[in-house]
Structures are given as structure tokens and as C-alpha cells.
Amino acid sequence: MLFPRLLKTNGLLAIIIMLFLSTPSLAANSGADWTPYFKSWENACDLSGQEVLLVNLIPDYEDIYNLDDRASGKVDFTPGKIVLPIKYNLSIASKLNTTFSSFEEGSLPTKSLMADSGYFDANFNVVGKYYGMPITKIGFVGGIANGVYSPYFTLDMDADKVRKNLRAKNVSLIYEHSEFHDSDEYGNSDIGIGIYPNPEYPEKTNIVCDLSN
């Protein structure tokens, strides 16, 4: 009965003990600092640090070439998986979500792969910060035999504030010319980080490395 008596006679000590015991869970819930993980993207979208993750996010869609043998015109697929350095595992906040889309018809059911699927979006939620800004999602939009290759992550902050914060922290983004990258309306075809409002939630921002060709 010593511990109950201690709590009754020394409230301050009890509070200190409770705060001490709760500290690890608070730290875990705050998430990781993802800045080092995505640091290489600043150098003309160097994805070498994410190669293992991106390869594993790609769903197995080889059966799409055998769709003629399926009366339904749909096939099951083997989803990818999330592979990160161990220190980031506690900051994963959801399972991997993979959706298939066609350029004409929009999103298809998550567990269905159809012959006219043009690309996939494999993404998962995370908690943590990127240069002090809250990061909420990591994803990869890829093409099914069409050259689409766009890793991205999402920040819970609008694009103008994201750009302002990066400038304030003197973050230098390097862009390199690529003859294989689609040119914009001015004829530029540089590869580097793109900062865009999230099309579904404009108050959020997608940081994109578009290496499509």
C-alpha cells in the first residue's frame, strides 16, 4: 500500500511521475522529421534515397495483359508495400491505399484493375514535419506502360505559405534541364521540385517530382 499512500500525501510527485510516464507516447504521436528523408529532392529531384520505397509501392499489374481471358474485364492485383527506414515506421498513420484511374473515366475501385487503367496512385498517411510544416501523406502516381512517374508528398499548408517558409529557411531548389521531360508553355523542360495546390484540398500543398516522359 506504499504507492497509494505516496499519491495521497505527495500530489506534486504523483503529477511528475504521470508526466514522465506519458512522455514517450507524446513524442511518438508528434511524428518524425521528414526533412532529411526528402532532402535529395532539392537537387533536381534526386530520388536515390526513395528508390526502395518507390519500387515497392508499384502494384503488380502483369495480369492486365491477360484481361482478354477474364469475362469481367477486371483482375485482382497484388498491392505494393510501404518500405521505409526503421526510424520512420512509427510515423506511418495508415495502410497503403492504391487506386487505379483512366484518363477518360476517372477513379476505379481500389481493388479492381481494368484494361483501360491509365495510371495508379499508391499513397499512405504519415505524421511529422517537413521544414517545420506538417506533412500528411506520401504517394506515388505511376503510369501503366505510359511513362507517368510522379512521386509526391502532401503538406497541410497552402502553397503560398509553403513557398514563403522555404524561402525564409533559405532552401535552395536546383533544377536541371532534361530533353525527355515535357516542356511547359515557355519551352522549359527542367526537372525539379514542383509546388502545387492539392487539387482536392486547395488549402494543402503537393510537393511533386515529376519525372514522367
KATAFEN-V891019 format. One record per helix or strand of 2 or more residues. SS is the DSSP state (H for helix, E for strand). FROM is the first residue (numbers start at 1). TO is the last residue. If there is no record, write none. Layout:
[[SS,FROM,TO] [SS,FROM,TO]]
//
This chain:
[[H,2,9] [H,11,29] [E,32,33] [H,35,42] [H,48,57] [H,62,69] [E,74,75] [H,86,91] [E,97,102] [E,106,107] [E,113,114] [E,119,126] [E,128,130] [E,133,143] [E,149,155] [H,159,168] [E,176,177] [E,190,191] [E,194,197] [E,205,210]]
//
